[in-house]
């Protein structure tokens, strides 16, 4: 069952087309990778889903809610971890999550319960009173994931969430997010340019120059490209300068 439907999505900046008729589906409870080099259009896509940008052409639906027709209902379905941290550095871990819960209209009792649940899930409950400024990069990312899940969204978006982290911390964060899919049924769209963060059976939407170049499991992308590894498939499918992507 598709939780997320991206249909014929196009977006234009002055003098540049950032997305060109992008379409793909994300199945409920899956870890779905959005792979592409810098400038592929991944962040623009995330900005549209999270409504930082207005949809110009096409539509996005999450759990049946259209971004064009029911934006408030759609936004309630998503949690977002941006590439750049959006935590308030001078607030405590708990205060950052509590403020997020307030924005989503949650009662004080429910906020307290959900904050404790999510901080325990990311092994940050003991740090709840610490200021974010005192945390290292990996722990801040854990807090951001916990915050994004406080209101129990059906879709978790992570835009290059491991940038700037060491390899061990990146791997641990990646595995934690996967466990959310397996144990909690959370649907994840994981944007990355790091191929090692993708497993062979992961659904992958590979983008280049605003176009979808491939839309299949990582193994199938290799088969379709006629390569032995996803590294080689990635190099082949992002080598074109024309920006004319293969239609999935």
N, C-alpha and C positions, 0 to 999 in steps of 0.2 A: 504494500500500500504506500503510495506516495504522500509524504507529509508536505513536501515542498515542491512547487511547480514554478519554474522560471520559463516564461514563454515570450519568444521573439523580442528580447530586451535589447534596446539600442539606446545609447547615450552619447551626447555630443558636448564637447567643450568648444569654445571659440577657436575655429581653425583646425579642429581635430575630432575624429570619431573615436571614442574610448571603448564603446561596445557595439558590436555589429550582429544583431539578431541572435542573441545568446539564448539558448534553450537547453534545459536539462531538468531531471527529476532527482529527488532525494527520498529514498525509502525510509519509512519510520523506524527509529531505533538503530540506524546505521551510522558508522563513521565514514563520512564522504569527504574525499580530498579534492580541493580545488588547487590544481597545480599549474604553475606558470612562472616565467621569468619576471623580473621587475618590469613594470610597464605593461603587463599582459591585460590588465583591466580588473584584477582581482579586488583591489581596494575600492574601485568605483562600484563594482557589483555589491560589495558589502555596504557601501554608503547608501546605495539605493534600497537594499533590503531593510536597513536600519532607519531609513527615511531621512538621512542627513541630506540626500539629494532627492529632488522630485523626479518621479518616473516620467520620461519624455515619450517613449514608445515601448509597447509591450506591457507585460504585467507580471507580478509575482504573487503567488498564493501560498499561504502557510496554514495548514490544517483547515483549508477551505475558505480562509479569509483573504480577500483581494486587497492588495496594497492600494489600488485605485479607489475601490468602493468602500472598504472597511479598514482604513489604516490603523485606527486605535486598537481594534480587535487583533489585527495582525501583530502590532508591536507588543501586545501583551503576551504573545506566544513565543517571543524570542528573548534570549539573553546574549549579550555581546561582550567580547573581549577584544579591544582594539590593539593595533600594533604598538601604539604609544600608550603608556599607562595613563589612566584617567582617575586614579585614586587620589584622594586628598591627603597629601603627605603629612599634614599636621594634625589629622584626626587619627584616632585609634582604628585598629582593624574592625572592631565591633561597630564603631560609629560610622565607618564607611558603609558597612552592610545595612545598618539601621536606616541610614538616609535613603539608600536605594529602596528599601522596603516601604518607607514613607511615600516615596514617589509613585509607588505602585498601589497605594491606598490600602496597605495591609495594616491590620490592627496591631497594637503594641504586643499583645500576647502571642499572636501568630508570628510577628517579626522575631521576637525573642526565641521562639521554638525553632523557626527555620534557620536563624543565624547560627544557633548552636549545632543544628544538624549538619549544615553545610561546612562550617569550620571544622567540625570533627571529621567530616568526610575527606577534607584536604589536609588533615593532621595539623591544623593551625589553631585549635581551640585554646591551647595554653598561651597563645600569643594574642588573644583577643583584646587585651588592654594595652598592648604596645602600639606606639605610633608607627604608621606605615614607613616613615622616614628611616626607622631603625632596622627595617627588614632588608634582606638581600633580594636580588632580582628574581630568583626562583620562588621565594616565598611571597613576593608581591604578586607574581602571576597566579599562585595558588589562591590568594585572597581575591583577585579579580574574577577567577572562575567561581569561587564560592559566592561572591556578590552577584554575578550574572545568573546564578541558579536560585537565589533566595525566593523569587516569586514563582518558582517552579514552571519555567517555560518549557515548551515542547521542542524548541530548536535552540541549540547553542552555536553561536558563530564565533570563530576564533581567527582573527586576521593576523597571520605571521606572528603567532603568540610566543614563539620560542626565539625570536630574534634577540641577540645579545646574551643568550644563556649559554653556559658551557655544555658540551655534548652529553654529560651524564644527567644534568638537570633537564635538558631538552628531552632525552629519552624517558625520564621519569614522568615528566609532565604529559608527554604523548600517551604513555601507558595509562596514566590516571584518567585522561579524557576518554580513552577507549573503555575503561572499566565503567564509566558513567553510561555508556551505550549498552554494555552487556548486563549491568546490574540494575540500572535505573530506567532503562528504555529511552534515555535522552537521545535525540537525533542531533548529530554534529556535522557542521560544515567547517572543515579545517583547511584554511588557506595557507599555502606554503610554496617556497621555491626549492625546498630541501627534499630531495628524492628519498633520502634515508628515513624520512618520517612516514613513508607510505609502505604498507604491507602488500604482498602479492594479490590478496583477495579483496582489497579495498576498492570500492567504487571510486573512479577518478574522472573528474572533468578537467581536461588539459586545455589551457587557454594560451593564445599567443596573439598579440596585437589586436586584442578586443574580440577575437573569434574563438569559437570552440573547435579545437583540432581533433579531439578524441573524447569519447564519453562511454566508458566501459570499465571493467575491472582492470587493475594494473597488469595482470597477466594477459588479458585480452588486448589491451593497448599495445603490448609488445608483439603479440601475434599479428595484429592488424598492420603494425609498422614493419613487420618482418625483421625484428631485432631480438637479441637474446636477453637484453636487460632493459629496465625502464630508463636507465641513464642514457642508453643509446637511442631509445625511442623518443625521449625528451629532446635530445640533441637534433634528431632528424625532423621532428614535428615543429620545432621552434626555429629551424634554420631559414625558412622562407621569409623573405622581406615583403611579400605581397600583401600579407594580412588576410588572405582569402582562406578561411578555415573550412575544414571538412564538416559537413553537416552530420550530426549524430543520427 
